[in-house]
Amino acid sequence: MNTHETRQKANALLGQAETALAGGNVEEFERMIADAQAKMAEADKIDQAASQLKILKGEFSRRQGHRGIRPERHRRDQQGVV
C-alpha cells in the first residue's frame, strides 16, 4: 500500500469517527481517531524516508560527477571491459 492509499484510509476513518461521535459512541470515536492518527504518522514516516533517499541519491550522483567518472564507465572498468 502506498502513502496515498494510507492517507485515504485515514481520511475514511475520520468520517467513520465523526459518524460514531454523532451516534454518541465516544469509545468508538476515540479508537477510530487513534487509528487515523497512526495511519497518518505511518504515511508521514514513509514519505520522509523516501525524501531522504532521494536527497542521498542526488548527493551521490553529484559526487560521482565531480570525479569525472560516469557510473557506467566505472562499472565497466571494474569488470575489466575497456
Chimera marker file (.cmm) of the C-alpha trace (Angstrom):
<marker_set name="trace">
<marker id="1" x="0.000" y="0.000" z="0.000" r="1" g="1" b="0" radius="0.5"/>
<marker id="2" x="1.381" y="3.408" z="-0.913" r="1" g="1" b="0" radius="0.5"/>
<marker id="3" x="1.152" y="6.502" z="1.255" r="1" g="1" b="0" radius="0.5"/>
<marker id="4" x="-1.672" y="7.969" z="-0.837" r="1" g="1" b="0" radius="0.5"/>
<marker id="5" x="-3.827" y="4.917" z="-0.064" r="1" g="1" b="0" radius="0.5"/>
<marker id="6" x="-2.816" y="5.049" z="3.599" r="1" g="1" b="0" radius="0.5"/>
<marker id="7" x="-3.872" y="8.694" z="3.804" r="1" g="1" b="0" radius="0.5"/>
<marker id="8" x="-7.173" y="7.890" z="2.088" r="1" g="1" b="0" radius="0.5"/>
<marker id="9" x="-7.862" y="5.168" z="4.665" r="1" g="1" b="0" radius="0.5"/>
<marker id="10" x="-7.037" y="7.587" z="7.476" r="1" g="1" b="0" radius="0.5"/>
<marker id="11" x="-9.455" y="10.113" z="5.989" r="1" g="1" b="0" radius="0.5"/>
<marker id="12" x="-12.160" y="7.442" z="5.730" r="1" g="1" b="0" radius="0.5"/>
<marker id="13" x="-11.596" y="6.597" z="9.396" r="1" g="1" b="0" radius="0.5"/>
<marker id="14" x="-12.136" y="10.249" z="10.273" r="1" g="1" b="0" radius="0.5"/>
<marker id="15" x="-15.502" y="10.148" z="8.513" r="1" g="1" b="0" radius="0.5"/>
<marker id="16" x="-16.453" y="6.994" z="10.376" r="1" g="1" b="0" radius="0.5"/>
<marker id="17" x="-15.282" y="8.540" z="13.639" r="1" g="1" b="0" radius="0.5"/>
<marker id="18" x="-17.496" y="11.554" z="13.019" r="1" g="1" b="0" radius="0.5"/>
<marker id="19" x="-20.468" y="9.242" z="12.473" r="1" g="1" b="0" radius="0.5"/>
<marker id="20" x="-19.649" y="7.327" z="15.668" r="1" g="1" b="0" radius="0.5"/>
<marker id="21" x="-19.449" y="10.559" z="17.637" r="1" g="1" b="0" radius="0.5"/>
<marker id="22" x="-22.755" y="11.779" z="16.173" r="1" g="1" b="0" radius="0.5"/>
<marker id="23" x="-24.269" y="8.495" z="17.375" r="1" g="1" b="0" radius="0.5"/>
<marker id="24" x="-22.911" y="9.078" z="20.866" r="1" g="1" b="0" radius="0.5"/>
<marker id="25" x="-20.324" y="6.293" z="20.742" r="1" g="1" b="0" radius="0.5"/>
<marker id="26" x="-17.333" y="8.109" z="22.224" r="1" g="1" b="0" radius="0.5"/>
<marker id="27" x="-15.179" y="4.996" z="22.707" r="1" g="1" b="0" radius="0.5"/>
<marker id="28" x="-15.506" y="4.009" z="19.053" r="1" g="1" b="0" radius="0.5"/>
<marker id="29" x="-14.818" y="7.619" z="18.052" r="1" g="1" b="0" radius="0.5"/>
<marker id="30" x="-11.606" y="7.681" z="20.113" r="1" g="1" b="0" radius="0.5"/>
<marker id="31" x="-10.456" y="4.327" z="18.704" r="1" g="1" b="0" radius="0.5"/>
<marker id="32" x="-11.022" y="5.452" z="15.129" r="1" g="1" b="0" radius="0.5"/>
<marker id="33" x="-9.289" y="8.781" z="15.713" r="1" g="1" b="0" radius="0.5"/>
<marker id="34" x="-6.281" y="6.944" z="17.178" r="1" g="1" b="0" radius="0.5"/>
<marker id="35" x="-6.215" y="4.588" z="14.175" r="1" g="1" b="0" radius="0.5"/>
<marker id="36" x="-6.406" y="7.521" z="11.746" r="1" g="1" b="0" radius="0.5"/>
<marker id="37" x="-3.571" y="9.324" z="13.541" r="1" g="1" b="0" radius="0.5"/>
<marker id="38" x="-1.436" y="6.168" z="13.455" r="1" g="1" b="0" radius="0.5"/>
<marker id="39" x="-2.022" y="5.746" z="9.707" r="1" g="1" b="0" radius="0.5"/>
<marker id="40" x="-1.111" y="9.375" z="9.038" r="1" g="1" b="0" radius="0.5"/>
<marker id="41" x="2.048" y="9.049" z="11.147" r="1" g="1" b="0" radius="0.5"/>
<marker id="42" x="2.989" y="5.902" z="9.211" r="1" g="1" b="0" radius="0.5"/>
<marker id="43" x="2.465" y="7.667" z="5.876" r="1" g="1" b="0" radius="0.5"/>
<marker id="44" x="4.488" y="10.682" z="7.063" r="1" g="1" b="0" radius="0.5"/>
<marker id="45" x="7.336" y="8.417" z="8.136" r="1" g="1" b="0" radius="0.5"/>
<marker id="46" x="7.401" y="6.634" z="4.777" r="1" g="1" b="0" radius="0.5"/>
<marker id="47" x="7.284" y="9.939" z="2.862" r="1" g="1" b="0" radius="0.5"/>
<marker id="48" x="10.099" y="11.336" z="4.978" r="1" g="1" b="0" radius="0.5"/>
<marker id="49" x="12.256" y="8.263" z="4.348" r="1" g="1" b="0" radius="0.5"/>
<marker id="50" x="11.556" y="8.445" z="0.602" r="1" g="1" b="0" radius="0.5"/>
<marker id="51" x="12.548" y="12.132" z="0.572" r="1" g="1" b="0" radius="0.5"/>
<marker id="52" x="15.741" y="11.367" z="2.443" r="1" g="1" b="0" radius="0.5"/>
<marker id="53" x="16.583" y="8.600" z="-0.023" r="1" g="1" b="0" radius="0.5"/>
<marker id="54" x="16.006" y="10.944" z="-2.966" r="1" g="1" b="0" radius="0.5"/>
<marker id="55" x="18.313" y="13.555" z="-1.420" r="1" g="1" b="0" radius="0.5"/>
<marker id="56" x="21.042" y="10.989" z="-0.773" r="1" g="1" b="0" radius="0.5"/>
<marker id="57" x="20.804" y="9.630" z="-4.318" r="1" g="1" b="0" radius="0.5"/>
<marker id="58" x="21.158" y="13.174" z="-5.652" r="1" g="1" b="0" radius="0.5"/>
<marker id="59" x="24.216" y="13.792" z="-3.479" r="1" g="1" b="0" radius="0.5"/>
<marker id="60" x="25.756" y="10.524" z="-4.617" r="1" g="1" b="0" radius="0.5"/>
<marker id="61" x="25.141" y="11.372" z="-8.271" r="1" g="1" b="0" radius="0.5"/>
<marker id="62" x="26.712" y="14.815" z="-7.870" r="1" g="1" b="0" radius="0.5"/>
<marker id="63" x="29.753" y="13.339" z="-6.141" r="1" g="1" b="0" radius="0.5"/>
<marker id="64" x="30.204" y="10.798" z="-8.923" r="1" g="1" b="0" radius="0.5"/>
<marker id="65" x="30.071" y="13.651" z="-11.421" r="1" g="1" b="0" radius="0.5"/>
<marker id="66" x="32.736" y="15.629" z="-9.543" r="1" g="1" b="0" radius="0.5"/>
<marker id="67" x="35.209" y="12.801" z="-10.014" r="1" g="1" b="0" radius="0.5"/>
<marker id="68" x="34.644" y="12.840" z="-13.727" r="1" g="1" b="0" radius="0.5"/>
<marker id="69" x="33.727" y="9.156" z="-13.650" r="1" g="1" b="0" radius="0.5"/>
<marker id="70" x="30.425" y="8.165" z="-15.125" r="1" g="1" b="0" radius="0.5"/>
<marker id="71" x="28.955" y="5.281" z="-13.118" r="1" g="1" b="0" radius="0.5"/>
<marker id="72" x="28.555" y="3.053" z="-16.194" r="1" g="1" b="0" radius="0.5"/>
<marker id="73" x="32.190" y="3.658" z="-17.230" r="1" g="1" b="0" radius="0.5"/>
<marker id="74" x="33.381" y="2.922" z="-13.703" r="1" g="1" b="0" radius="0.5"/>
<marker id="75" x="31.391" y="-0.306" z="-13.685" r="1" g="1" b="0" radius="0.5"/>
<marker id="76" x="32.957" y="-1.441" z="-16.990" r="1" g="1" b="0" radius="0.5"/>
<marker id="77" x="36.427" y="-0.570" z="-15.699" r="1" g="1" b="0" radius="0.5"/>
<marker id="78" x="35.806" y="-2.661" z="-12.584" r="1" g="1" b="0" radius="0.5"/>
<marker id="79" x="34.775" y="-5.584" z="-14.759" r="1" g="1" b="0" radius="0.5"/>
<marker id="80" x="37.882" y="-5.259" z="-16.917" r="1" g="1" b="0" radius="0.5"/>
<marker id="81" x="35.968" y="-4.177" z="-20.028" r="1" g="1" b="0" radius="0.5"/>
<marker id="82" x="37.553" y="-1.279" z="-21.903" r="1" g="1" b="0" radius="0.5"/>
<link id1="1" id2="2" r="1" g="1" b="0" radius="0.2"/>
<link id1="2" id2="3" r="1" g="1" b="0" radius="0.2"/>
<link id1="3" id2="4" r="1" g="1" b="0" radius="0.2"/>
<link id1="4" id2="5" r="1" g="1" b="0" radius="0.2"/>
<link id1="5" id2="6" r="1" g="1" b="0" radius="0.2"/>
<link id1="6" id2="7" r="1" g="1" b="0" radius="0.2"/>
<link id1="7" id2="8" r="1" g="1" b="0" radius="0.2"/>
<link id1="8" id2="9" r="1" g="1" b="0" radius="0.2"/>
<link id1="9" id2="10" r="1" g="1" b="0" radius="0.2"/>
<link id1="10" id2="11" r="1" g="1" b="0" radius="0.2"/>
<link id1="11" id2="12" r="1" g="1" b="0" radius="0.2"/>
<link id1="12" id2="13" r="1" g="1" b="0" radius="0.2"/>
<link id1="13" id2="14" r="1" g="1" b="0" radius="0.2"/>
<link id1="14" id2="15" r="1" g="1" b="0" radius="0.2"/>
<link id1="15" id2="16" r="1" g="1" b="0" radius="0.2"/>
<link id1="16" id2="17" r="1" g="1" b="0" radius="0.2"/>
<link id1="17" id2="18" r="1" g="1" b="0" radius="0.2"/>
<link id1="18" id2="19" r="1" g="1" b="0" radius="0.2"/>
<link id1="19" id2="20" r="1" g="1" b="0" radius="0.2"/>
<link id1="20" id2="21" r="1" g="1" b="0" radius="0.2"/>
<link id1="21" id2="22" r="1" g="1" b="0" radius="0.2"/>
<link id1="22" id2="23" r="1" g="1" b="0" radius="0.2"/>
<link id1="23" id2="24" r="1" g="1" b="0" radius="0.2"/>
<link id1="24" id2="25" r="1" g="1" b="0" radius="0.2"/>
<link id1="25" id2="26" r="1" g="1" b="0" radius="0.2"/>
<link id1="26" id2="27" r="1" g="1" b="0" radius="0.2"/>
<link id1="27" id2="28" r="1" g="1" b="0" radius="0.2"/>
<link id1="28" id2="29" r="1" g="1" b="0" radius="0.2"/>
<link id1="29" id2="30" r="1" g="1" b="0" radius="0.2"/>
<link id1="30" id2="31" r="1" g="1" b="0" radius="0.2"/>
<link id1="31" id2="32" r="1" g="1" b="0" radius="0.2"/>
<link id1="32" id2="33" r="1" g="1" b="0" radius="0.2"/>
<link id1="33" id2="34" r="1" g="1" b="0" radius="0.2"/>
<link id1="34" id2="35" r="1" g="1" b="0" radius="0.2"/>
<link id1="35" id2="36" r="1" g="1" b="0" radius="0.2"/>
<link id1="36" id2="37" r="1" g="1" b="0" radius="0.2"/>
<link id1="37" id2="38" r="1" g="1" b="0" radius="0.2"/>
<link id1="38" id2="39" r="1" g="1" b="0" radius="0.2"/>
<link id1="39" id2="40" r="1" g="1" b="0" radius="0.2"/>
<link id1="40" id2="41" r="1" g="1" b="0" radius="0.2"/>
<link id1="41" id2="42" r="1" g="1" b="0" radius="0.2"/>
<link id1="42" id2="43" r="1" g="1" b="0" radius="0.2"/>
<link id1="43" id2="44" r="1" g="1" b="0" radius="0.2"/>
<link id1="44" id2="45" r="1" g="1" b="0" radius="0.2"/>
<link id1="45" id2="46" r="1" g="1" b="0" radius="0.2"/>
<link id1="46" id2="47" r="1" g="1" b="0" radius="0.2"/>
<link id1="47" id2="48" r="1" g="1" b="0" radius="0.2"/>
<link id1="48" id2="49" r="1" g="1" b="0" radius="0.2"/>
<link id1="49" id2="50" r="1" g="1" b="0" radius="0.2"/>
<link id1="50" id2="51" r="1" g="1" b="0" radius="0.2"/>
<link id1="51" id2="52" r="1" g="1" b="0" radius="0.2"/>
<link id1="52" id2="53" r="1" g="1" b="0" radius="0.2"/>
<link id1="53" id2="54" r="1" g="1" b="0" radius="0.2"/>
<link id1="54" id2="55" r="1" g="1" b="0" radius="0.2"/>
<link id1="55" id2="56" r="1" g="1" b="0" radius="0.2"/>
<link id1="56" id2="57" r="1" g="1" b="0" radius="0.2"/>
<link id1="57" id2="58" r="1" g="1" b="0" radius="0.2"/>
<link id1="58" id2="59" r="1" g="1" b="0" radius="0.2"/>
<link id1="59" id2="60" r="1" g="1" b="0" radius="0.2"/>
<link id1="60" id2="61" r="1" g="1" b="0" radius="0.2"/>
<link id1="61" id2="62" r="1" g="1" b="0" radius="0.2"/>
<link id1="62" id2="63" r="1" g="1" b="0" radius="0.2"/>
<link id1="63" id2="64" r="1" g="1" b="0" radius="0.2"/>
<link id1="64" id2="65" r="1" g="1" b="0" radius="0.2"/>
<link id1="65" id2="66" r="1" g="1" b="0" radius="0.2"/>
<link id1="66" id2="67" r="1" g="1" b="0" radius="0.2"/>
<link id1="67" id2="68" r="1" g="1" b="0" radius="0.2"/>
<link id1="68" id2="69" r="1" g="1" b="0" radius="0.2"/>
<link id1="69" id2="70" r="1" g="1" b="0" radius="0.2"/>
<link id1="70" id2="71" r="1" g="1" b="0" radius="0.2"/>
<link id1="71" id2="72" r="1" g="1" b="0" radius="0.2"/>
<link id1="72" id2="73" r="1" g="1" b="0" radius="0.2"/>
<link id1="73" id2="74" r="1" g="1" b="0" radius="0.2"/>
<link id1="74" id2="75" r="1" g="1" b="0" radius="0.2"/>
<link id1="75" id2="76" r="1" g="1" b="0" radius="0.2"/>
<link id1="76" id2="77" r="1" g="1" b="0" radius="0.2"/>
<link id1="77" id2="78" r="1" g="1" b="0" radius="0.2"/>
<link id1="78" id2="79" r="1" g="1" b="0" radius="0.2"/>
<link id1="79" id2="80" r="1" g="1" b="0" radius="0.2"/>
<link id1="80" id2="81" r="1" g="1" b="0" radius="0.2"/>
<link id1="81" id2="82" r="1" g="1" b="0" radius="0.2"/>
</marker_set>
